[in-house]
Amino acid sequence: MTVNILGNTPKEQWLRAIDIFDLAVGSNIETALNKLDEGWEAEEMRDPLDTALRVLNDYTHEMKRLVNAVFED
């Protein structure tokens, strides 16, 4: 017996893969923002990092919407 950690259906696999991508990229951005709060000297990076989080959230939402449309239940 094999266990598929991403899910049993193509839809589940795509949605979980999107979540993993979002978590990986988002956590790196959050780490950078936290470092700015700890006193990094790159305050000019805050706006691009905030923008990156917003774009990532928009991308994640649109990818999930696409997967849900392609793999209707």
Secondary structure, 3 states (H helix, E strand, C coil): CCCCCCCCCHHHHHHHHHHHHHHHHHHHHHHHHHHHHCCCCCHHHHHHHHHHHHHHHHHHHHHHHHHHHHCCC
